[in-house]
Amino acid sequence: MRYLKLMMFVVALAGNSLALAAPPDWVGNAPKKYPHSSYLIGRGVGSTANEAQDRARGDLVTIFEVRVEVATGTNTTVTKTGGKEQVSKTSTQDVSTTTDKVISGINIADVWRDPESKDFHALAVLSRSQAAASLQDEIGKIDAAVQLEFDKAKAAADPLLKIGALARAMESAVNRDGFQASLKAIDQTGRGVEAPIAQVEIRAQLDDAIKAIKVLPEVADDGGVAEFAAILKGGLSAAGFLAQGGANADFVLVGKLNLDDLGRRDNWNWMRGTLEISLIEKASGRVRGSKTWPLKAAGQSARTARSRVLIEAEKLFKRELKTTIIEFATS
């Protein structure tokens, strides 16, 4: 009898040991408690519980960002028009604007330690419904901001203020893309929230507002380079503004080019310069904005160095003049 009881005790003890060693269902499998329809999950393994939890959160964020990149498709470049610099945005960067918002909803649902390897395993979960509600709230705020700027643009009598309002609306609409893509990744329907005002409509109105402004290009100082007048006018046209002469102009774009021959250094001729523009109201003479850029180039001769400075000026106008004038409108 004692022998039988002893054997039963040994069997029970062995059973308990096996139970303790058995991993939870989420280690390598889909957790029943957190179905895919309601949760996104991430797993992490580490030598400490904290390390495993951090890796689980990171795994979930990575899964989330991959889903967003799939939802947005190929990366696209959008010019930011409302800030102080020209910024290129890709879908990946849009994801980063919402990742922090999503991370705040991640919870560590379980931690298990493997009795053999002594490694810790962690399960991170993100409730689709809670994350979706948070993102929808942010999208609602952005849509309200877009509508406000859109209404300002409609009411603006000043053409430059109209451009400024549309530029701010466009910037908000671009920022919305990240939240929308995140919502599509979380919401199993993949629909997100349709924008009340489409980004393409804002872009079209902004382009039309720019084309409607008549600007007179005027050279105040060409640095002894007659070609500068053509460069200034060409930059204005490339920016989308209508170059207009005489009294019909709304604004005057005053350009100044100063060049300084630095002489020959290290077998190269160096030329340094400054490029300055000012946007002035034709009727009142009010200066709406000014900006200066440094220029520098080298060549085997002074003539080549000068030509290269002009090429740099031309490239700069094509790259930054539109954004700069919009900055004047939003400041």
Secondary structure as GFF3:
##gff-version 3
##sequence-region A 1 331
A	DSSP	alpha_helix	2	21	.	.	.	ID=ss1
A	DSSP	beta_strand	39	46	.	.	.	ID=ss2
A	DSSP	alpha_helix	49	72	.	.	.	ID=ss3
A	DSSP	beta_strand	78	79	.	.	.	ID=ss4
A	DSSP	beta_strand	88	89	.	.	.	ID=ss5
A	DSSP	alpha_helix	91	103	.	.	.	ID=ss6
A	DSSP	beta_strand	106	113	.	.	.	ID=ss7
A	DSSP	beta_strand	120	127	.	.	.	ID=ss8
A	DSSP	alpha_helix	128	155	.	.	.	ID=ss9
A	DSSP	alpha_helix	159	186	.	.	.	ID=ss10
A	DSSP	alpha_helix	199	212	.	.	.	ID=ss11
A	DSSP	beta_strand	214	221	.	.	.	ID=ss12
A	DSSP	alpha_helix	228	238	.	.	.	ID=ss13
A	DSSP	beta_strand	242	243	.	.	.	ID=ss14
A	DSSP	three_ten_helix	246	248	.	.	.	ID=ss15
A	DSSP	beta_strand	251	265	.	.	.	ID=ss16
A	DSSP	beta_strand	268	281	.	.	.	ID=ss17
A	DSSP	beta_strand	287	299	.	.	.	ID=ss18
A	DSSP	alpha_helix	302	330	.	.	.	ID=ss19
###
